Amino acid sequence: MTAWFEKSFGETYLELYAHRDEQEARENLRGLMSLISCDKDEPLLDLCCGAGRYLCALREMGFRQLYGLDLSETLLDAAKQTLAAESLDNRCQVELIATDMRCIPFENHFCAILSLFTSFGYFEQDVENRVVLEGVYHALKPGGVFVLDHMNRQYVVEHLTPMDEGKRGGRWVRNERRITPDDRRVEKTTTIRDANGHEETFHESVRLYTPEELSAILKEVGFVDLALYGGFNGEPLQADSPRLLVIAHKPEEPA
Ligand SMILES: C[S@@+](CC[C@H](N)C(=O)[O-])C[C@H]1O[C@@H](n2cnc3c(N)ncnc32)[C@H](O)[C@@H]1O
């Protein structure tokens, strides 16, 4: 059976999420860079880079060795095109890797790994989501930093909009959201109907973590010096923070 995340990140995703653009990426990174220390000459991985908006913004900021990893060939193609179109100079190398986030093919390589805009918690089994964190840990150099930008569980539960719909570019788009009965995931079904009545449906299902739960898993994996925020500008994490931003480090001398 095809998993939801193998189907939901194609051309339609690019259209529906066009507002999640490079300008937003630039603003988020501007805040983030004041929260982490990271040498721009060292390799950085954008895990689940999608269409490359963060890679473009990172290159603009002066990073020299960028890597993007994603499962979607469609989004990676879009990233390749945008990176080529916006190329400023050739002092920055960008490598795009088409693979699953559970199989990061590096060890002790990156000074930083970023997982941005809810690119985590996609797998049904907790152990598989943990495998991603273990892969991140192995792929970081000692002292490297991991940034995880996820939904804040409490905010999602308290502010869930069960249904919205409207016209987008000549098509009717309907989103239905629910928290699973076990309270562990948020799920979304998007139905798109075109002018001829043709319908397409996409699903999303993302594991929600309390800050305590996520911190405990990261520590079990080996991360240290965790800092939790409610946003990219270092906002304190509160019940009504829409985002949960976790910054975690691989120890200088791993156990
Ligand atoms: C919500 S998007 C975020 C993309 C990007 N970080 C951004 O901010 O625009 C999630 C991304 O995860 C990718 N993805 C989904 N499942 C994946 C998997 N199993 N392994 C690697 N990438 C995956 C999707 O293709 C998509 O690009």
The ligand as an SDF file (V2000), in Angstrom:
LIG
                    3D

 27 29  0  0  0  0  0  0  0  0999 V2000
    5.4930   19.9610    4.5330 C   0  0  0  0  0  0  0  0  0  0  0  0
    6.7020   19.6700    3.3220 S   0  0  0  0  0  0  0  0  0  0  0  0
    7.9820   20.7700    3.8160 C   0  0  0  0  0  0  0  0  0  0  0  0
    9.0000   21.0320    2.7610 C   0  0  0  0  0  0  0  0  0  0  0  0
   10.0740   22.0560    3.1130 C   0  0  0  0  0  0  0  0  0  0  0  0
   10.7580   21.7260    4.3460 N   0  0  0  0  0  0  0  0  0  0  0  0
    9.5010   23.4420    3.1660 C   0  0  0  0  0  0  0  0  0  0  0  0
    9.5370   24.0670    4.2210 O   0  0  0  0  0  0  0  0  0  0  0  0
    9.0100   23.9160    2.1240 O   0  0  0  0  0  0  0  0  0  0  0  0
    7.3210   18.0710    3.7470 C   0  0  0  0  0  0  0  0  0  0  0  0
    8.3610   17.5250    2.8210 C   0  0  0  0  0  0  0  0  0  0  0  0
    8.7340   16.2180    3.2690 O   0  0  0  0  0  0  0  0  0  0  0  0
    8.9450   15.3880    2.1270 C   0  0  0  0  0  0  0  0  0  0  0  0
    8.7720   13.9970    2.5480 N   0  0  0  0  0  0  0  0  0  0  0  0
    7.6270   13.3780    2.8590 C   0  0  0  0  0  0  0  0  0  0  0  0
    7.8630   12.1180    3.2390 N   0  0  0  0  0  0  0  0  0  0  0  0
    9.1960   11.9370    3.1610 C   0  0  0  0  0  0  0  0  0  0  0  0
   10.0580   10.8410    3.4330 C   0  0  0  0  0  0  0  0  0  0  0  0
    9.5590    9.6860    3.8640 N   0  0  0  0  0  0  0  0  0  0  0  0
   11.3730   10.9970    3.2550 N   0  0  0  0  0  0  0  0  0  0  0  0
   11.8790   12.1870    2.7980 C   0  0  0  0  0  0  0  0  0  0  0  0
   11.1150   13.2530    2.5190 N   0  0  0  0  0  0  0  0  0  0  0  0
    9.7820   13.1370    2.7020 C   0  0  0  0  0  0  0  0  0  0  0  0
    7.9140   15.8520    1.1470 C   0  0  0  0  0  0  0  0  0  0  0  0
    8.1950   15.4490   -0.1620 O   0  0  0  0  0  0  0  0  0  0  0  0
    7.9400   17.3520    1.3760 C   0  0  0  0  0  0  0  0  0  0  0  0
    8.8820   17.9700    0.5480 O   0  0  0  0  0  0  0  0  0  0  0  0
  1  2  1  0
  2  3  1  0
  2 10  1  0
  3  4  1  0
  4  5  1  0
  5  6  1  0
  5  7  1  0
  7  8  2  0
  7  9  1  0
 10 11  1  0
 11 12  1  0
 11 26  1  0
 12 13  1  0
 13 14  1  0
 13 24  1  0
 14 15  1  0
 14 23  1  0
 15 16  2  0
 16 17  1  0
 17 18  1  0
 17 23  2  0
 18 19  1  0
 18 20  2  0
 20 21  1  0
 21 22  2  0
 22 23  1  0
 24 25  1  0
 24 26  1  0
 26 27  1  0
M  CHG  2   2   1   9  -1
M  END
$$$$
